[in-house]
Structure formats: structure tokens, C-alpha cells
Amino acid sequence: MQFRGSAALLVFMGCATLTPVPEAWRSVPQAARITDLCARVSCASRGATDVKVTDGKLVASGKDLTPQFRAIQSFDVSLERREVAFAAKRSDNFDIGLVSLDGSDIHWVPEDPADETDVQWAPRGNKISFVVHSRTGDLVRTVHIPTSFQLTADFPYTAVRALGWEPAAERYAVVLTSPEASERIERLKYSGEGRESVVAPAVRLDVAIEPLADALLMRPSTLHYGERLPLIVWITETPFEWNDARGALMRNARVACAIVRQPSEAFWTAARAVAWIDLEKVYVVSGAPAPSPAYPGAPLSATSVVADPKIPTGRYRVDDRIVRAPPAIVESVAAGWIAEQLKDRNGPR
């Protein structure tokens, strides 16, 4: 009887650590997304074709145009040239190829170590454009097919969400997103010159961005004399994209935020060398479960906010220096919980 009572007490104590998520932490305001690029700017129309992707191959009128690839991300057809441009994964990354509608050997555009995706023909059929996903942000590359001449427009620390050519084929418009600003539209010449804003972002943070080892570091644009900022380490597979929860946190707390796919020991070493970062107040936010062992090189003071599918909807739990929340709301919980801790300059309770 005594054993059963002790077990029941342990269960009760475990349940008592679950805390209701405040209503304000269950979601954050969502910045407007742009899903209708060609409704905002003039875009060239595309003709209908019977080309399709079947089992990793391009097929037209029942005829295989290509061998099977690991994946085909996008393709576009020039009826004037009777040629298909496509982005295919041959091994580890996507490359751009060209194949005739009548069947031919594939001609590959000189490849880049990074993924090349979202290929399309410019109007009038002699140029293709595609997005190169580099380590420092996306690029839009335009290739004049008859001469192989290339021009590149770069978008540092920014992701290109969509691209549309104007009918005259001299300019295109892009939907952009970046860590400090929500989606917006810019228009430019395919040479990269003459950039202009068409639709401004709904939200823009007043921050400076700089590299820090393998991360991007956002901080307030102006630092106060002698100031030391808490450090948020935000783990994501999309470091060049806007995040509503992260944006809300940076508006509600004066912090530095490092955006990284996975914090390495080199990252923590670099962070220790930054005089205005307060490594006594470090918070690591991840949409994945807490790693074991913890992040190599992280300071012992670091608190992790992680996704845990075992946590019931509408609850969160604090275990020492790990905050666990349901995966669907872990980022909004992180934004609210961290901002709450930083109201008390003595750090997390």
C-alpha cells in the first residue's frame, strides 16, 4: 500500500510540472504573405504543354525526355525553341539541364556547388533564370542560352520565394524574405541593376546583421555604451527567411539573435569573443527535441526551449534548463517565455 501511494505521489508531482500556456504565447501576429506575385506586377504568361514529371523523369506525349533522376524540382518549356529547362537532382544537389522536346542529349548548365532551383524561360525564349541557394543568401542567375553568357543578381542573407518575368524580358520581379524583414516584392533588370521596391514588407526590424562563424547574428542597430545583450540561438533549416515568432521576440526584448542550422563549437568560441554578448543569459530555441548530449561548447548557463510531442496541447514544462512545449507552438512559447524571463535582469527562474 505504501509503494502504491509513493508511486501515485510521483505521478502527481510529474503532472504538477505541466504549466498552462498563457493565451498570449499560443500564437504570434502573422506578417502578410505574398502568394500572388503576378497579381501585383505584370508577368509574362506561359503556354500550356503536355510535359510532365513521371517517376523522376520528364515525359512528353508518352515519350521519356530524360532518364530517371532522384528528383526534379521544376521545369519550364520554351515552345519557340522547343526546349525544356529543368532542375534535377543527379546526386547531392539540384543542377540545371536543357533537353529538346524532340528528344536529345541533355546539356547541363555549368553547375554550382549549391542547389539551383526554380528554373524558367524568359519571354522571347533565349534566356533562362534560376535561383542559386548559396551559403550567404540566394542569387538569381540568368543565362543567355545561345552564347552561355551569365549574369547574376545577389540577395545577401535573403531567400527568393518567387520570380516572374515582365513580358519585355528586360526585368523581373521577385518575392523576397529575410531574417529582418517579412515578404516583399522588388523589381530589377536581369543584370541586377535598377532595383526598386514594389511592395514593402509588412514588418521590418531595426537591426544590423553580420556573420558569426556558421551563423547569422542579428542585433539592435545601435548598441549602448557598455551594454551586454542576452543571446538567443535560433536553430532552423531556413536561416535566410523571416520568422514571425523570432521577430516578435526581438521586438519585445533587447537581445542578440544568432540564426543557425546547428550551433558548432566554433560558433560558441566566436560568441565568447564578442564583448557585448552576455553568455550568462543564453537561450537556444529548436523545433526538434532536446539533443543528448547538449550542444557541444554551449555555456552551462544556456537554457533550451525545445519541441516535445509528449507535452499535452496548451501546456509546457520546465525541467531545470530545458523548456518543453508542443511542436505546433514551441516557437511562440519560446518568444513569450524568453521575453518574460528577461523582464527580470536576474535571468531565468
ChimeraX attribute file (.defattr): number of C-alpha atoms within 10 A of each C-alpha:
attribute: neighborCount
match mode: 1-to-1
recipient: residues
	/A:1	5
	/A:2	7
	/A:3	8
	/A:4	9
	/A:5	10
	/A:6	11
	/A:7	11
	/A:8	12
	/A:9	12
	/A:10	12
	/A:11	11
	/A:12	11
	/A:13	11
	/A:14	11
	/A:15	11
	/A:16	10
	/A:17	13
	/A:18	18
	/A:19	13
	/A:20	12
	/A:21	18
	/A:22	14
	/A:23	10
	/A:24	10
	/A:25	18
	/A:26	18
	/A:27	18
	/A:28	19
	/A:29	10
	/A:30	14
	/A:31	16
	/A:32	12
	/A:33	13
	/A:34	18
	/A:35	12
	/A:36	10
	/A:37	19
	/A:38	16
	/A:39	9
	/A:40	13
	/A:41	19
	/A:42	14
	/A:43	20
	/A:44	17
	/A:45	12
	/A:46	14
	/A:47	9
	/A:48	8
	/A:49	12
	/A:50	9
	/A:51	19
	/A:52	15
	/A:53	18
	/A:54	12
	/A:55	12
	/A:56	17
	/A:57	18
	/A:58	24
	/A:59	18
	/A:60	17
	/A:61	11
	/A:62	10
	/A:63	12
	/A:64	17
	/A:65	22
	/A:66	19
	/A:67	11
	/A:68	17
	/A:69	14
	/A:70	15
	/A:71	17
	/A:72	22
	/A:73	17
	/A:74	17
	/A:75	22
	/A:76	22
	/A:77	24
	/A:78	23
	/A:79	15
	/A:80	10
	/A:81	12
	/A:82	12
	/A:83	19
	/A:84	22
	/A:85	25
	/A:86	26
	/A:87	25
	/A:88	25
	/A:89	19
	/A:90	13
	/A:91	10
	/A:92	10
	/A:93	17
	/A:94	24
	/A:95	26
	/A:96	27
	/A:97	19
	/A:98	21
	/A:99	20
	/A:100	18
	/A:101	21
	/A:102	10
	/A:103	13
	/A:104	12
	/A:105	10
	/A:106	16
	/A:107	12
	/A:108	14
	/A:109	14
	/A:110	9
	/A:111	13
	/A:112	14
	/A:113	12
	/A:114	16
	/A:115	19
	/A:116	27
	/A:117	24
	/A:118	20
	/A:119	26
	/A:120	26
	/A:121	25
	/A:122	27
	/A:123	20
	/A:124	14
	/A:125	18
	/A:126	16
	/A:127	20
	/A:128	20
	/A:129	27
	/A:130	24
	/A:131	25
	/A:132	25
	/A:133	19
	/A:134	18
	/A:135	12
	/A:136	17
	/A:137	18
	/A:138	24
	/A:139	21
	/A:140	24
	/A:141	20
	/A:142	24
	/A:143	20
	/A:144	15
	/A:145	14
	/A:146	8
	/A:147	9
	/A:148	12
	/A:149	10
	/A:150	14
	/A:151	14
	/A:152	17
	/A:153	17
	/A:154	16
	/A:155	18
	/A:156	14
	/A:157	21
	/A:158	22
	/A:159	27
	/A:160	23
	/A:161	19
	/A:162	17
	/A:163	24
	/A:164	23
	/A:165	25
	/A:166	20
	/A:167	15
	/A:168	12
	/A:169	19
	/A:170	13
	/A:171	20
	/A:172	24
	/A:173	26
	/A:174	21
	/A:175	22
	/A:176	24
	/A:177	23
	/A:178	22
	/A:179	25
	/A:180	24
	/A:181	23
	/A:182	24
	/A:183	24
	/A:184	22
	/A:185	23
	/A:186	17
	/A:187	23
	/A:188	17
	/A:189	17
	/A:190	23
	/A:191	15
	/A:192	19
	/A:193	11
	/A:194	10
	/A:195	14
	/A:196	12
	/A:197	12
	/A:198	15
	/A:199	16
	/A:200	13
	/A:201	19
	/A:202	13
	/A:203	17
	/A:204	15
	/A:205	17
	/A:206	14
	/A:207	16
	/A:208	13
	/A:209	17
	/A:210	12
	/A:211	13
	/A:212	19
	/A:213	17
	/A:214	17
	/A:215	23
	/A:216	21
	/A:217	22
	/A:218	24
	/A:219	22
	/A:220	18
	/A:221	10
	/A:222	9
	/A:223	11
	/A:224	8
	/A:225	7
	/A:226	8
	/A:227	10
	/A:228	18
	/A:229	22
	/A:230	20
	/A:231	25
	/A:232	25
	/A:233	24
	/A:234	24
	/A:235	19
	/A:236	17
	/A:237	10
	/A:238	14
	/A:239	23
	/A:240	24
	/A:241	22
	/A:242	22
	/A:243	20
	/A:244	21
	/A:245	22
	/A:246	22
	/A:247	23
	/A:248	18
	/A:249	22
	/A:250	23
	/A:251	14
	/A:252	16
	/A:253	18
	/A:254	16
	/A:255	23
	/A:256	24
	/A:257	26
	/A:258	25
	/A:259	26
	/A:260	22
	/A:261	16
	/A:262	16
	/A:263	21
	/A:264	17
	/A:265	14
	/A:266	14
	/A:267	19
	/A:268	18
	/A:269	14
	/A:270	14
	/A:271	20
	/A:272	15
	/A:273	9
	/A:274	12
	/A:275	12
	/A:276	18
	/A:277	19
	/A:278	17
	/A:279	21
	/A:280	15
	/A:281	22
	/A:282	26
	/A:283	23
	/A:284	23
	/A:285	26
	/A:286	22
	/A:287	19
	/A:288	15
	/A:289	15
	/A:290	19
	/A:291	11
	/A:292	7
	/A:293	6
	/A:294	11
	/A:295	17
	/A:296	14
	/A:297	13
	/A:298	20
	/A:299	14
	/A:300	11
	/A:301	14
	/A:302	21
	/A:303	22
	/A:304	26
	/A:305	29
	/A:306	24
	/A:307	24
	/A:308	20
	/A:309	14
	/A:310	10
	/A:311	15
	/A:312	13
	/A:313	14
	/A:314	16
	/A:315	18
	/A:316	22
	/A:317	22
	/A:318	16
	/A:319	11
	/A:320	9
	/A:321	15
	/A:322	16
	/A:323	22
	/A:324	25
	/A:325	31
	/A:326	21
	/A:327	19
	/A:328	15
	/A:329	21
	/A:330	26
	/A:331	28
	/A:332	22
	/A:333	30
	/A:334	28
	/A:335	25
	/A:336	24
	/A:337	18
	/A:338	22
	/A:339	19
	/A:340	14
	/A:341	15
	/A:342	17
	/A:343	12
	/A:344	10
	/A:345	8
	/A:346	10
	/A:347	15
	/A:348	18
	/A:349	8
